[in-house]
């Protein structure tokens, strides 16, 4: 026996906009991962060229280069994984799953915090350069060359992306909290098909006595 279900309502503009913002952020994160790996080679070459004029030893230069490469690869991997996560959340929102909306709020909060921290680190590095001990002047020189080894547009790009990332998460969280989104997610949850009611069997009754014959037996 089938039960009729009401047709699902159209997705509100708030949900569509939130999913679109997440997809744009996913594409931006993937593009950042690719660009990060592309500029790595030129950055290492520029750093080695500038490091020759310092008092650092070849071993110290190689150590900083290894750190530079590991940092770039780790950043690219994190950006690629973030792109997959954001794309998955966007597709989940379009299906009307309230659990995905809650997960999106959690990710948005963490992403907003990470964006603020990234901007703070960039500003802090420019305002207060790293200070090392008296016996580590060579290492201080090498670390000071890292920022100049990147292209001139790299640090402003990172700062701009961090600000845009924070604003994007804030916009997504706000859109999913609008009344239209609340009504749509609640309606989708209420239309989940339920199992048909169970019928309890009647209690067992002993069989009744057979009816008497219409004529007396001969």
N, C-alpha and C positions, 0 to 999 in steps of 0.2 A: 504494500500500500504506500503510495507516494503522497507527500505533503507539499502543497504549493508554497513557494518562497517568493517574497517580493523582490523585484529587480533592484540591484544595488544602485545607489544614487551616484551621480557623476562626481568625479573628484573635484573638490573645491580648488580655487586658484591658489590658496595658501599652500596646499599640499604639493601641487604641481610646481609652484615657485621654489619651495624648499628642495624638492628633488632636483630641479634644474640647477640651483646654486651648488648642491653637493656634486653634481656631475661636472660642473665647470671647475670646481675646486679639485676634483679628481684628475681632470685633464691637466690642470696647472701643476699639480704635484708630480704627475708622470713626466711632463715636459721639463720640470726642474731637475728631476733625477737624470734625465738624458743630458741636459746642459752641464750639470755638475761634473759628469764624467768626461764630457767633451773638452771642457776648459782645464781639466786636470793636467794634461800633458804640457800645455803652454805654461801653466803656473809653476810646475816643477822645474822647467827649463829656466824660467825667469828667476826663480829662487836660487838655483845653483849658480847662475851667473852673478847674482848680487852677493852670494855668500862667499865668493872667492876673495872679496875685498875685506873680509872680516878676519878676526884672529881665531876663528873656530877651526878645529881639526877636521879632516875628511870624515872621520867616524861620527863626529857630532853632526855634520851636515847630512850624512846618510841617515842618521837617526831621526832628524827632523823631517826629512823627505819621506821616510817610512810612516811617520806620524801623520804627515799631510795626506798621503795616499789612503791610509786606513780611515782617516776622518772623512774624506770625500766619498769613499766606497760605502761606508756606514750610513752617511747622510743620504746617498742615492737609494740604498736598500730601504731605509725608513720611509723615504718619499714614495717609493713604488708600492710598498705595503699600505701606506696611507691612501694612495689612489684606489687600490682594490677595496679597502674598507669603505671609503666614501661612496664608491660606485655601488657596492652591495647595499649600503643603507638607503641610497636613493631608490633602487629597485624595490627594496622591502617596503618603503613608504608608499610606493604606488600600488602595492597590493593591499594596503589598508591594515597592516598588522600593527596593533597598538604596542606590542613589545618592541618592535623596531623603532617606533617613535620614542619610547623611553631610552633605548640604546643610543639613539641619535642625540638626545639631550645630554646623556652622559659623555659621549664623544665630543659634543660641542663644548661642554664645560672644560674638558681636558685640553681640547685644541685651543680654546681661548686662553687658558693659562699658559700653554706652551708658546703661543704667539707673543704674549706679554713678556715672558722670560727671554725669548729670542731678541726682542727689541731691546730689553734691558741689557743683555750681554753685549750687543753691538754698540750701544751707547756707552757702556762701561769701558769697553776696550778702547774706544776713542778718547774718552775723558780721562781715564786713569790707566795708562799702560802697565803691563806686568812688571813688577820690581822683584829682582832676584838678589841673592847674596853677593858678597864681594868676590867670591871665587867662581862665579858663574856669569861673568860678563860676556863671554863668547856665546853662551846659550841665549842670553838676553838679546844679543844682537841678532841672532838667527830668528828668534820668535818675532822680533820687531820687523823682520823682512817679509814675513808671510803675508801680511795685509797688502803690502805693495806689490807682491808677486802676482796677485790676482788682477784681472782686468779692472779698469777704473770703474766700470759699471756694475761690478759684481756685488760689492757691499751695499750700495743703494738698492740694488735689486733684491737682496736678501731682506733688507729692512722693509722695503715696500711690500714684499710678499708676506712678511710676518704680520704687518698691519692689515693687509687685505684678508689674510687667513682668519685673524681674530674677528674682523667685521663680518666675514662670511658665516662663521659659526654663530655669531650673535644674531644675524638675520634669520638663519635657519631655525634656531631655537625659538625666536619670537614668532615666526610664521606657524610653527607647529603648535603654539599655545593659543592661537586665535580661536574664537568661538566656532567658526566654520570648520576648522580642523577637528575640534573636540566633538562636534556633532557627527561629522563623517566617520571618524574612528569609532565613536560609540555606536553608531548605527550599523557599521560593518561588524562589530563584535556581537551585537544583538541578533543579527541575521544568521549566526552560525547554526547549521542544522542540528537538531537534537534527536535523540533516539525516541522511537514511538513508545507510548506508555505500555507497560507490561500489565497483562490481565492475570489476576490470581485465579487458579482453578477452584471450582466449588468443592467444599469438603466432601469426603467420601460418605456415602449413605448406604446402609445395608439394603440388599434387594428385597422388594415387597413380596408378600405371599402370592402364589398363583391364584387366579380367580376360580371360584367354585363352578363346577359344570352345571349347565342349565337343567339337566335331568338327573335324577338319582341313578347311580350305577346299578346295573342289573347283575 
